Amino acid sequence: MIVFIFITLPADFAMLVCIVRGPAAYFVGGIRILTFKPARFSDGQLVPAGISAVVGFASALLTMWLVGSLLLAIRKLAKRHFRKRGDDAA
């Protein structure tokens, strides 16, 4: 949950502004997404709901895949580190 709030949502908002308005609007113009309902850009225009849904779904899937991969890698490293010396069959 912490990963979604502090990493995925800000990246999601940045990607959404870059896709809809262009990278210059985000990096140079300072356009951001206000989290009111309905979501709006900081200049007052509405955020397209379809694109917002697709970007949100894609970023959620990517985050779940990355966190799952990280957990599997940690599990594998821990299993290798804490394996008994005589147990080489695993």
PyMOL commands that place a pseudoatom at each C-alpha (Angstrom):
pseudoatom trace, name=CA, resn=MET, resi=1, chain=A, elem=C, hetatm=0, pos=[0.000, 0.000, 0.000]
pseudoatom trace, name=CA, resn=ILE, resi=2, chain=A, elem=C, hetatm=0, pos=[2.845, 2.374, 0.814]
pseudoatom trace, name=CA, resn=VAL, resi=3, chain=A, elem=C, hetatm=0, pos=[4.398, 1.721, -2.597]
pseudoatom trace, name=CA, resn=PHE, resi=4, chain=A, elem=C, hetatm=0, pos=[1.135, 2.657, -4.310]
pseudoatom trace, name=CA, resn=ILE, resi=5, chain=A, elem=C, hetatm=0, pos=[0.712, 5.888, -2.349]
pseudoatom trace, name=CA, resn=PHE, resi=6, chain=A, elem=C, hetatm=0, pos=[4.258, 7.221, -2.415]
pseudoatom trace, name=CA, resn=ILE, resi=7, chain=A, elem=C, hetatm=0, pos=[5.617, 5.864, -5.716]
pseudoatom trace, name=CA, resn=THR, resi=8, chain=A, elem=C, hetatm=0, pos=[2.842, 4.726, -8.052]
pseudoatom trace, name=CA, resn=LEU, resi=9, chain=A, elem=C, hetatm=0, pos=[0.403, 7.630, -7.679]
pseudoatom trace, name=CA, resn=PRO, resi=10, chain=A, elem=C, hetatm=0, pos=[2.935, 10.444, -8.254]
pseudoatom trace, name=CA, resn=ALA, resi=11, chain=A, elem=C, hetatm=0, pos=[4.415, 8.547, -11.209]
pseudoatom trace, name=CA, resn=ASP, resi=12, chain=A, elem=C, hetatm=0, pos=[0.889, 7.892, -12.485]
pseudoatom trace, name=CA, resn=PHE, resi=13, chain=A, elem=C, hetatm=0, pos=[0.023, 11.598, -12.345]
pseudoatom trace, name=CA, resn=ALA, resi=14, chain=A, elem=C, hetatm=0, pos=[3.273, 12.573, -14.064]
pseudoatom trace, name=CA, resn=MET, resi=15, chain=A, elem=C, hetatm=0, pos=[2.745, 10.007, -16.840]
pseudoatom trace, name=CA, resn=LEU, resi=16, chain=A, elem=C, hetatm=0, pos=[-0.827, 11.150, -17.326]
pseudoatom trace, name=CA, resn=VAL, resi=17, chain=A, elem=C, hetatm=0, pos=[0.178, 14.795, -17.749]
pseudoatom trace, name=CA, resn=CYS, resi=18, chain=A, elem=C, hetatm=0, pos=[2.998, 13.810, -20.136]
pseudoatom trace, name=CA, resn=ILE, resi=19, chain=A, elem=C, hetatm=0, pos=[0.673, 11.635, -22.240]
pseudoatom trace, name=CA, resn=VAL, resi=20, chain=A, elem=C, hetatm=0, pos=[-2.245, 14.071, -22.446]
pseudoatom trace, name=CA, resn=ARG, resi=21, chain=A, elem=C, hetatm=0, pos=[-0.547, 17.482, -22.435]
pseudoatom trace, name=CA, resn=GLY, resi=22, chain=A, elem=C, hetatm=0, pos=[3.041, 16.612, -23.397]
pseudoatom trace, name=CA, resn=PRO, resi=23, chain=A, elem=C, hetatm=0, pos=[6.280, 16.488, -21.410]
pseudoatom trace, name=CA, resn=ALA, resi=24, chain=A, elem=C, hetatm=0, pos=[6.803, 20.246, -21.729]
pseudoatom trace, name=CA, resn=ALA, resi=25, chain=A, elem=C, hetatm=0, pos=[3.554, 20.901, -19.857]
pseudoatom trace, name=CA, resn=TYR, resi=26, chain=A, elem=C, hetatm=0, pos=[4.756, 18.833, -16.907]
pseudoatom trace, name=CA, resn=PHE, resi=27, chain=A, elem=C, hetatm=0, pos=[8.450, 19.724, -16.785]
pseudoatom trace, name=CA, resn=VAL, resi=28, chain=A, elem=C, hetatm=0, pos=[8.369, 23.330, -18.050]
pseudoatom trace, name=CA, resn=GLY, resi=29, chain=A, elem=C, hetatm=0, pos=[4.787, 24.518, -17.624]
pseudoatom trace, name=CA, resn=GLY, resi=30, chain=A, elem=C, hetatm=0, pos=[4.291, 23.042, -14.170]
pseudoatom trace, name=CA, resn=ILE, resi=31, chain=A, elem=C, hetatm=0, pos=[0.922, 21.431, -15.003]
pseudoatom trace, name=CA, resn=ARG, resi=32, chain=A, elem=C, hetatm=0, pos=[-0.076, 18.951, -12.309]
pseudoatom trace, name=CA, resn=ILE, resi=33, chain=A, elem=C, hetatm=0, pos=[-3.183, 16.917, -11.505]
pseudoatom trace, name=CA, resn=LEU, resi=34, chain=A, elem=C, hetatm=0, pos=[-5.441, 18.064, -8.698]
pseudoatom trace, name=CA, resn=THR, resi=35, chain=A, elem=C, hetatm=0, pos=[-6.911, 15.125, -6.818]
pseudoatom trace, name=CA, resn=PHE, resi=36, chain=A, elem=C, hetatm=0, pos=[-10.421, 16.534, -6.534]
pseudoatom trace, name=CA, resn=LYS, resi=37, chain=A, elem=C, hetatm=0, pos=[-13.339, 14.629, -8.042]
pseudoatom trace, name=CA, resn=PRO, resi=38, chain=A, elem=C, hetatm=0, pos=[-13.529, 14.913, -11.004]
pseudoatom trace, name=CA, resn=ALA, resi=39, chain=A, elem=C, hetatm=0, pos=[-9.784, 15.061, -11.510]
pseudoatom trace, name=CA, resn=ARG, resi=40, chain=A, elem=C, hetatm=0, pos=[-8.551, 18.255, -13.143]
pseudoatom trace, name=CA, resn=PHE, resi=41, chain=A, elem=C, hetatm=0, pos=[-5.264, 19.611, -14.392]
pseudoatom trace, name=CA, resn=SER, resi=42, chain=A, elem=C, hetatm=0, pos=[-3.913, 22.549, -12.416]
pseudoatom trace, name=CA, resn=ASP, resi=43, chain=A, elem=C, hetatm=0, pos=[-5.044, 24.905, -15.196]
pseudoatom trace, name=CA, resn=GLY, resi=44, chain=A, elem=C, hetatm=0, pos=[-8.687, 23.821, -14.787]
pseudoatom trace, name=CA, resn=GLN, resi=45, chain=A, elem=C, hetatm=0, pos=[-9.194, 21.384, -17.683]
pseudoatom trace, name=CA, resn=LEU, resi=46, chain=A, elem=C, hetatm=0, pos=[-10.723, 17.996, -16.940]
pseudoatom trace, name=CA, resn=VAL, resi=47, chain=A, elem=C, hetatm=0, pos=[-8.542, 14.899, -17.111]
pseudoatom trace, name=CA, resn=PRO, resi=48, chain=A, elem=C, hetatm=0, pos=[-9.840, 12.464, -19.770]
pseudoatom trace, name=CA, resn=ALA, resi=49, chain=A, elem=C, hetatm=0, pos=[-11.412, 9.564, -17.873]
pseudoatom trace, name=CA, resn=GLY, resi=50, chain=A, elem=C, hetatm=0, pos=[-10.515, 6.853, -20.399]
pseudoatom trace, name=CA, resn=ILE, resi=51, chain=A, elem=C, hetatm=0, pos=[-6.834, 7.696, -20.553]
pseudoatom trace, name=CA, resn=SER, resi=52, chain=A, elem=C, hetatm=0, pos=[-6.728, 8.099, -16.774]
pseudoatom trace, name=CA, resn=ALA, resi=53, chain=A, elem=C, hetatm=0, pos=[-8.218, 4.617, -16.308]
pseudoatom trace, name=CA, resn=VAL, resi=54, chain=A, elem=C, hetatm=0, pos=[-5.794, 2.991, -18.747]
pseudoatom trace, name=CA, resn=VAL, resi=55, chain=A, elem=C, hetatm=0, pos=[-2.746, 4.692, -17.198]
pseudoatom trace, name=CA, resn=GLY, resi=56, chain=A, elem=C, hetatm=0, pos=[-3.922, 3.842, -13.671]
pseudoatom trace, name=CA, resn=PHE, resi=57, chain=A, elem=C, hetatm=0, pos=[-4.542, 0.193, -14.541]
pseudoatom trace, name=CA, resn=ALA, resi=58, chain=A, elem=C, hetatm=0, pos=[-1.194, -0.144, -16.334]
pseudoatom trace, name=CA, resn=SER, resi=59, chain=A, elem=C, hetatm=0, pos=[0.748, 1.476, -13.504]
pseudoatom trace, name=CA, resn=ALA, resi=60, chain=A, elem=C, hetatm=0, pos=[-1.004, -0.718, -10.918]
pseudoatom trace, name=CA, resn=LEU, resi=61, chain=A, elem=C, hetatm=0, pos=[-0.134, -3.868, -12.868]
pseudoatom trace, name=CA, resn=LEU, resi=62, chain=A, elem=C, hetatm=0, pos=[3.465, -2.752, -13.310]
pseudoatom trace, name=CA, resn=THR, resi=63, chain=A, elem=C, hetatm=0, pos=[3.783, -1.966, -9.606]
pseudoatom trace, name=CA, resn=MET, resi=64, chain=A, elem=C, hetatm=0, pos=[2.330, -5.330, -8.582]
pseudoatom trace, name=CA, resn=TRP, resi=65, chain=A, elem=C, hetatm=0, pos=[4.683, -7.135, -10.980]
pseudoatom trace, name=CA, resn=LEU, resi=66, chain=A, elem=C, hetatm=0, pos=[7.729, -5.233, -9.707]
pseudoatom trace, name=CA, resn=VAL, resi=67, chain=A, elem=C, hetatm=0, pos=[6.871, -5.759, -6.032]
pseudoatom trace, name=CA, resn=GLY, resi=68, chain=A, elem=C, hetatm=0, pos=[6.180, -9.457, -6.664]
pseudoatom trace, name=CA, resn=SER, resi=69, chain=A, elem=C, hetatm=0, pos=[9.479, -9.864, -8.502]
pseudoatom trace, name=CA, resn=LEU, resi=70, chain=A, elem=C, hetatm=0, pos=[11.325, -8.094, -5.700]
pseudoatom trace, name=CA, resn=LEU, resi=71, chain=A, elem=C, hetatm=0, pos=[9.719, -10.339, -3.085]
pseudoatom trace, name=CA, resn=LEU, resi=72, chain=A, elem=C, hetatm=0, pos=[10.617, -13.469, -5.051]
pseudoatom trace, name=CA, resn=ALA, resi=73, chain=A, elem=C, hetatm=0, pos=[14.222, -12.291, -5.420]
pseudoatom trace, name=CA, resn=ILE, resi=74, chain=A, elem=C, hetatm=0, pos=[14.455, -11.560, -1.688]
pseudoatom trace, name=CA, resn=ARG, resi=75, chain=A, elem=C, hetatm=0, pos=[12.999, -14.988, -0.926]
pseudoatom trace, name=CA, resn=LYS, resi=76, chain=A, elem=C, hetatm=0, pos=[15.500, -16.677, -3.227]
pseudoatom trace, name=CA, resn=LEU, resi=77, chain=A, elem=C, hetatm=0, pos=[18.439, -14.791, -1.717]
pseudoatom trace, name=CA, resn=ALA, resi=78, chain=A, elem=C, hetatm=0, pos=[17.274, -15.528, 1.830]
pseudoatom trace, name=CA, resn=LYS, resi=79, chain=A, elem=C, hetatm=0, pos=[16.818, -19.197, 1.016]
pseudoatom trace, name=CA, resn=ARG, resi=80, chain=A, elem=C, hetatm=0, pos=[20.307, -19.343, -0.451]
pseudoatom trace, name=CA, resn=HIS, resi=81, chain=A, elem=C, hetatm=0, pos=[21.820, -17.449, 2.494]
pseudoatom trace, name=CA, resn=PHE, resi=82, chain=A, elem=C, hetatm=0, pos=[20.136, -19.446, 5.262]
pseudoatom trace, name=CA, resn=ARG, resi=83, chain=A, elem=C, hetatm=0, pos=[20.474, -22.881, 3.638]
pseudoatom trace, name=CA, resn=LYS, resi=84, chain=A, elem=C, hetatm=0, pos=[22.195, -25.488, 5.777]
pseudoatom trace, name=CA, resn=ARG, resi=85, chain=A, elem=C, hetatm=0, pos=[25.693, -26.424, 4.681]
pseudoatom trace, name=CA, resn=GLY, resi=86, chain=A, elem=C, hetatm=0, pos=[24.921, -30.100, 4.051]
pseudoatom trace, name=CA, resn=ASP, resi=87, chain=A, elem=C, hetatm=0, pos=[21.686, -29.358, 2.118]
pseudoatom trace, name=CA, resn=ASP, resi=88, chain=A, elem=C, hetatm=0, pos=[23.026, -28.876, -1.437]
pseudoatom trace, name=CA, resn=ALA, resi=89, chain=A, elem=C, hetatm=0, pos=[20.050, -30.611, -3.128]
pseudoatom trace, name=CA, resn=ALA, resi=90, chain=A, elem=C, hetatm=0, pos=[17.854, -27.482, -2.883]
for i in range(1, 90): cmd.bond("trace and resi %d" % i, "trace and resi %d" % (i + 1))
show_as sticks, trace
zoom trace
